[in-house]
Amino acid sequence: MADERALDEVVTFTSDLIRIDTTNRGGGDCRERPAAEYAAARLAGAGLEPVLLERVPGRTNVVARLEGDDPSADALLLHGHLDVVPAEAADWSVHPFSGEVRDGVVWGRGAVDMKNMDAMILAVVRAWARQGVRPRRDIVVAFTADEEDSAEDGSGFLADRHAHLFEGCTEGVGESGAFTFHDGHGRQLYPIAAGERGTGWLKLTARGRAGHGSKVNQDNAVTRLAAAVTRIGEHEWPPRLTPTVRAALTELAAVYGIDTGPTDVDALLDKLGTAAGLVGSTVRNSANPTMLDAGYKVNVIPGEAVAYVDGRFLAGHEDEFRATLDHLTGPDVHWEFHHREVALQAPVDSTTYQRMRAAVEEFAPEGHVVPYCMSGGTDAKQFSRLGVTGYGFTPLKLPEGFDYQALFHGVDERVPVEALHFGVRVLDRFLRTA
């Protein structure tokens, strides 16, 4: 069992890490090294030998291995990222990099995404050092850079250039799952992530004939692009159920006593009410236009117009995603991947998943643990190149009315102290049995 000092340290570490500004503005504009050095020092204080690794100066990753009792067992990867998305201080109730602890809540950018989990990992590892605890199998701890952009300086760099540090790792645990989802009717759900949609960020380019804005122009690049963007934005993608999403729907239906006989997916989601929010974004592919760039003067028709689209595809359905984009963009607009990462699928009948479930149920017996697929992506995508099956498991017990998912990249990001304590206890329980 995690000791009282671990419960104090998880709060301190969360607050300290928030105060280290690791804002990732994209395009390499970030410096994680101070946070990496902070984490490495605390790992070293627990008797580990952390290694600091950089592809680019300042974009620092930390990797350390905690040896287990069974050298024949597969290793487990335990990872969290150190960077955060930007925050505009004027929009916040509390300065986003204050790490202030007020009324039992830790405030600041990274409180839920995901310096809380980084702090939990550090607190558990240090508690084990004090107690002389060794896990059954090796645990490789990785704190990464650049997750909030391309991961090229983080998990991608580690997977491509330092694979030897992850030797033996067959499964990984990272963000985000095992948090309390209140359905508004007294039920508490704890979704554990066992899959991710693939990332398909797209660049659309339309070309036409440049000319004067007062002249008729049937080859207008802006018009062509706008038509394609409209088709993409209005397209209704058909339901496609992956094994993880099907398992999620089956278990949720059981919780709510819903017959899953011959009924369409959207009708089932309607019956689930607010709980449908856990799966609604992952029953189909998606593509949302997000950026437009064309022209330089109101009376000049540009010869080129560009748009960007946030696309996501389910495991096993990337070919359908590509074919649909070919159809929607048509012959006058070219599209390409601006950034692409694979979709992931993890078994929900594995021993590791069952041990995560058991750890949550021990400390939240009133809850219902269910699998789910993340609509977005994490570092698990890059680590999958090493043959690591990834799960999302960042345990937090949250009070009703606390909109956890809205705080990801949102204003006034914060985490209750009691949620951090719960997370340490559950993570400690799981890792002791993992």
Salt bridges, closest charged atoms under 4 A:
ASP3 OD1 - ARG130 NH2 2.86
GLU9 OE2 - ARG5 NE 3.20
GLU9 OE1 - ARG126 NE 3.08
GLU9 OE1 - ARG130 NH1 3.71
ASP16 OD1 - ARG19 NH2 2.35
ASP29 OD1 - ARG25 NH1 3.98
GLU32 OE1 - ARG59 NE 2.66
GLU37 OE2 - ARG33 NE 2.84
GLU54 OE2 - ARG33 NH1 2.70
ASP69 OD1 - ARG134 NE 3.48
ASP83 OD1 - HIS81 ND1 3.16
GLU100 OE2 - ARG102 NE 3.00
ASP113 OD1 - HIS81 NE2 3.08
ASP113 OD2 - HIS409 NE2 3.06
ASP138 OD2 - ARG65 NH1 3.02
ASP146 OD1 - ARG59 NH2 3.27
GLU147 OE1 - HIS81 NE2 3.19
GLU148 OE2 - HIS81 NE2 3.77
GLU148 OE1 - HIS409 NE2 3.19
GLU152 OE1 - ARG55 NH2 3.90
ASP153 OD1 - ARG55 NE 2.63
ASP153 OD2 - ARG59 NH1 3.17
ASP160 OD2 - ARG385 NH1 3.00
GLU171 OE1 - ARG137 NH2 3.08
GLU175 OE2 - HIS81 NE2 3.09
ASP183 OD2 - ARG187 NH1 3.64
GLU196 OE1 - LYS381 NZ 3.37
ASP219 OD2 - ARG209 NE 3.83
ASP219 OD1 - ARG224 NH2 2.92
GLU251 OE1 - ARG357 NH2 3.12
ASP266 OD2 - ARG284 NH2 3.19
GLU304 OE1 - ARG207 NE 3.32
ASP310 OD1 - ARG312 NE 2.65
GLU318 OE2 - ARG322 NH2 3.00
GLU318 OE2 - ARG340 NE 2.72
GLU320 OE2 - ARG240 NH2 2.88
GLU320 OE1 - HIS317 ND1 3.73
GLU341 OE2 - ARG385 NH2 2.98
GLU361 OE2 - ARG357 NH1 3.86
GLU362 OE1 - ARG429 NE 2.33
GLU366 OE2 - LYS397 NZ 2.45
GLU413 OE1 - ARG109 NH1 2.71
GLU418 OE2 - HIS421 ND1 3.77
ASP428 OD2 - ARG432 NE 2.95
